Amino acid sequence: MESKIRRLEKEEFSSFVEIVVNAYPGTTRNTVEFKQQYIDSLVNIQEKVDTVQFYGLFRNGKLMGGMRIHHFTMNVCGKLIEAGGVGLVAVDLLHKKEKAAKDLIEYFISYFKEKGTSIVMLYPFRPDFYKNMGFGYGTKMNQYQIAPASFPKAETKEGLMYLDSSHKELIKKCANRYACLTHGMILKTDYDMEIMFKNPDHKLVGFMENGELQGYIIFTFKKINNENFLMNNLIVKEFIYETPKTLTQLSYFLNTQADQVNRIILNTQDDDIEFLISESRNGSNHLIPSVYHETKTSGIGLMYKIIDVPKFLLQLPAEHFSGKTFKLRLIVKDTFHSDEPQKWMLSYEQGKLTVDEYVLNRTDVELEIDISDLSSLAMGAVSADKLYQYGRLKINKPEYRDVINQLFPHLQKPICMTAF
């Protein structure tokens, strides 16, 4: 059977949308009006947004499935690097279990590898499916359901203001300053700013000081039930703050919504919100033995895969190895790519790292790890000690664990607010 993956042409989007509507019935509508609007939207993105493209899988000339490919700029340990993303992976219902999704993801990986990109990412419809493809878990998302009055107060509301489309440039600059200081964050583009204001339900409040936007909240309201129109929750979609004062002012805004809002629903990768608010229980009254009160629920989502190990490792900071010299043999299993593991020699000398194909040389220590776990480890989502304890990271000389922890310092878990 002849199989080909290529960029979708304008006239092929109607077939792709039919596949998407059937693949994601919970987020789409099977009406003529909706599908035409969806087609127009995707075509517009394809033609006008240079960081997003749509690709289709064709077998014997017929469209079997497709995907949306993203080009990102991401902060990795303080350095801005190129990264790839994939979304809207959809397969025709009649052609499930024919490895169409596998073919699409293989193409996605090879596409970015050819462009010299070292890491790619996705949001999984099934985490175990993509774990088997070599994608590793990122930072968990926590959902807090907070009583508004639990947020801290400020002395005044000075600096708080509504934001609208006239503030796009200020918002983009604020978000990207934050991204440049935060490991894992993706820089916002002009297209992101358009999407931000495309949803009529989005409301934005920011904090301005000395003529500069220093933080903002994007939120919507959601009715708790249809019987009582006065009972609403406030859903925080994005919460950016550059300084403690900014956080306090924006928190005060949330605090003052207590008369209209039942709960603030905050989805965040920050694990420590309990230290910000005065009442951290989420209202479930769920008690975990012996006496631990439920404050949040958590879930795994964004997953990473390093597709060029040497290039990615050379992008990591190595200044903490100043004055040390050692050689490390790294064995990485990626069964999605090959049955044979990849092997590299990592050499550190006077703070400089070199990565070469492994040959039969003497090494001080040997590491063996799956590419999914290496991706999580190198991104800081999990520590080397944890993977070692779980048997996911094998070290032939356990006394070198301190060196391994220096190689992959667990300084900050990656934070990502970009949905795709």
Residue pairs with C-beta under 8 A, 6 or more apart in sequence:
1 59
1 60
2 59
2 60
2 61
3 57
3 58
3 59
3 103
4 57
4 58
4 59
5 55
5 56
5 57
5 58
5 103
5 104
5 107
6 55
6 56
6 58
7 53
7 54
7 55
7 56
8 16
8 46
8 54
8 55
8 56
8 66
10 43
10 46
10 47
12 56
12 63
13 39
13 42
13 43
13 46
13 54
14 35
14 39
15 63
16 42
16 54
16 56
16 63
16 66
16 90
17 35
17 38
17 39
17 42
18 35
19 63
19 65
19 66
19 90
19 91
19 92
20 28
20 38
20 66
20 88
20 90
21 28
21 29
21 30
21 34
21 35
21 38
22 92
22 93
23 90
23 91
23 93
24 90
28 34
28 38
42 54
45 52
45 54
45 191
46 52
46 53
46 54
49 189
49 191
50 71
51 70
51 71
51 72
51 189
51 191
52 68
52 69
52 70
52 71
52 191
53 68
53 69
54 66
54 67
54 68
54 69
54 88
55 66
55 67
55 69
55 104
55 107
55 108
56 63
56 64
56 65
56 66
57 63
57 64
57 65
57 66
57 100
57 103
57 104
57 107
58 64
59 95
63 92
64 91
64 92
64 95
64 98
64 100
65 89
65 90
65 91
65 92
65 95
65 100
65 101
65 104
66 88
66 89
66 90
66 104
67 86
67 87
67 88
67 89
67 90
67 104
67 108
68 86
68 87
68 88
68 420
69 84
69 85
69 86
69 108
69 111
70 84
70 85
70 86
70 87
70 420
71 82
71 84
71 85
72 82
72 83
72 84
72 85
72 121
72 186
72 187
72 418
73 80
73 81
73 82
73 83
73 186
73 187
74 80
74 81
74 82
74 83
74 119
74 184
74 185
74 186
74 187
75 179
75 180
75 181
75 182
75 183
75 184
75 185
75 186
75 187
76 119
76 183
76 184
76 312
76 315
76 316
76 379
77 183
77 315
77 316
77 317
77 380
77 411
78 183
78 317
79 315
79 317
80 180
80 187
81 118
81 119
81 315
82 115
82 116
82 117
82 118
83 117
83 119
83 120
83 121
83 186
84 108
84 111
84 112
84 115
84 117
84 119
84 120
84 121
85 120
85 121
85 122
85 420
86 104
86 105
86 108
86 120
86 122
87 122
87 123
87 420
89 101
89 104
89 105
89 122
89 125
91 100
91 101
91 104
92 100
101 129
102 133
105 130
105 133
106 336
108 120
109 120
109 305
109 307
112 120
112 307
113 307
113 308
116 308
116 311
117 307
117 308
118 306
118 307
118 308
118 309
118 311
118 312
118 315
119 304
119 305
119 306
119 307
119 308
119 312
119 375
119 379
120 304
120 305
120 307
121 135
121 138
121 302
121 303
121 304
121 305
122 130
122 135
122 302
122 303
123 301
123 302
123 303
123 419
123 420
124 130
124 135
124 301
124 303
127 137
127 300
127 303
130 303
131 137
131 303
131 372
132 335
132 336
133 305
133 336
134 305
134 334
134 335
134 336
134 337
134 370
134 371
134 372
134 375
135 303
135 304
135 305
135 372
135 375
136 303
136 304
136 305
136 371
136 372
136 373
136 374
136 375
136 376
136 377
136 379
136 381
137 300
137 303
137 372
137 376
137 381
137 382
138 184
138 300
138 301
138 302
138 303
138 304
138 376
138 379
138 381
138 414
138 416
139 184
139 269
139 302
139 381
139 413
139 414
139 415
139 416
140 269
140 298
140 299
140 300
140 301
141 267
141 268
141 269
141 298
141 299
141 300
141 301
142 267
142 268
142 269
142 270
142 271
142 273
142 296
142 297
142 298
143 265
143 266
143 267
143 296
143 297
143 298
143 299
144 264
144 265
144 266
144 267
144 268
144 273
144 280
144 282
144 295
144 296
145 233
145 263
145 264
145 265
145 266
145 282
145 283
145 284
145 296
146 263
146 264
146 266
146 273
146 277
146 279
146 280
146 282
147 258
147 263
147 264
147 279
147 283
148 234
148 254
148 255
148 256
148 257
148 258
148 261
148 263
148 264
149 255
149 258
149 278
149 279
150 255
150 277
150 278
150 279
150 280
151 251
151 252
151 254
151 255
151 264
151 276
151 277
152 248
152 251
152 252
152 255
152 276
152 277
152 278
153 251
153 252
153 255
154 248
154 249
154 251
154 252
157 249
157 252
157 253
157 256
158 249
159 207
159 208
159 209
159 249
160 205
160 206
160 207
160 249
160 250
160 252
160 253
161 205
161 206
161 207
161 208
162 203
162 204
162 205
162 206
163 170
163 171
163 204
163 205
163 206
163 213
163 216
164 197
164 204
165 197
167 204
167 206
167 213
168 193
168 196
168 197
170 206
170 212
170 213
171 193
171 196
171 204
171 206
171 213
171 216
172 188
172 190
172 192
172 193
173 213
174 206
174 212
174 213
174 214
174 215
174 216
174 240
174 242
175 188
175 240
176 187
176 188
177 242
178 185
178 240
178 241
178 242
179 185
179 186
179 187
179 188
180 187
182 412
182 415
183 380
183 411
183 412
183 413
183 414
183 415
184 379
184 380
184 413
184 414
184 415
184 416
185 415
185 416
185 417
185 418
186 416
186 417
186 418
188 418
192 418
196 202
196 204
196 218
199 220
201 220
201 221
202 218
202 219
202 220
202 237
203 218
203 219
203 220
203 221
204 216
204 217
204 218
204 219
205 216
205 217
205 219
205 250
205 253
206 213
206 215
206 216
206 217
207 213
207 214
207 215
207 216
207 241
207 246
207 249
207 250
208 214
209 245
209 246
214 241
214 242
214 243
214 245
214 246
215 240
215 241
215 242
215 243
215 246
215 247
215 249
215 250
216 238
216 240
216 250
217 236
217 238
217 239
217 240
217 250
217 253
217 254
218 236
218 237
218 238
218 239
219 234
219 235
219 236
219 237
220 234
220 235
220 237
221 232
221 233
221 234
221 235
221 261
222 232
222 233
222 234
222 235
222 265
223 229
223 231
223 232
224 231
224 232
224 233
224 262
225 231
230 260
231 262
232 260
232 261
232 262
233 261
233 262
233 263
233 264
233 265
234 254
234 257
234 261
234 263
234 264
234 265
235 265
236 264
236 265
236 266
236 267
236 268
238 417
239 250
239 266
239 268
240 417
241 247
241 250
247 276
251 276
254 264
257 264
263 283
266 273
269 413
269 415
269 416
273 280
273 295
273 296
274 280
274 295
280 293
280 295
281 293
281 294
281 295
282 294
282 295
282 296
282 297
284 294
285 294
286 293
286 294
287 293
287 294
288 294
302 416
303 375
304 375
304 376
304 379
304 381
304 414
305 371
305 372
305 375
306 312
306 371
306 374
306 375
306 378
309 330
309 332
309 342
309 344
309 355
309 371
309 374
310 344
310 355
310 356
312 378
313 346
313 353
313 355
313 378
314 353
314 355
316 353
316 378
318 348
318 351
318 352
318 353
319 351
320 406
320 409
321 348
321 351
321 353
321 406
321 407
322 350
322 351
323 350
323 351
324 348
324 351
324 403
325 348
325 349
325 350
326 347
326 348
326 364
326 365
326 403
327 345
327 346
327 347
327 348
327 361
327 362
327 363
327 364
328 345
328 346
328 347
328 348
328 363
328 364
328 365
328 366
328 367
328 403
328 407
329 343
329 344
329 345
329 346
329 358
329 363
329 365
329 366
329 367
330 343
330 344
330 345
330 346
330 358
330 367
330 369
331 341
331 342
331 343
331 366
331 367
331 368
331 369
332 341
332 342
332 343
332 344
332 369
332 370
332 371
332 374
333 341
333 368
333 369
333 370
333 371
334 341
334 342
334 370
334 371
336 371
337 371
341 368
343 357
343 358
344 355
344 356
344 357
344 358
345 355
345 356
345 357
345 358
345 359
345 361
345 363
346 353
346 354
346 355
346 407
347 353
347 354
347 355
347 356
364 397
364 400
365 395
365 396
365 397
365 400
365 403
365 404
366 395
366 396
366 397
367 393
367 394
367 395
367 404
368 393
368 394
369 377
369 387
369 392
369 393
369 394
370 392
373 382
373 387
373 392
373 393
376 382
377 383
377 384
377 387
377 393
377 408
378 408
379 414
380 408
380 409
380 410
380 411
380 412
380 413
380 414
381 413
381 414
382 410
383 405
383 408
383 410
384 393
384 401
384 404
384 405
384 407
384 408
384 410
385 401
385 405
385 410
387 393
388 395
388 398
388 401
388 404
393 404
395 401
395 404
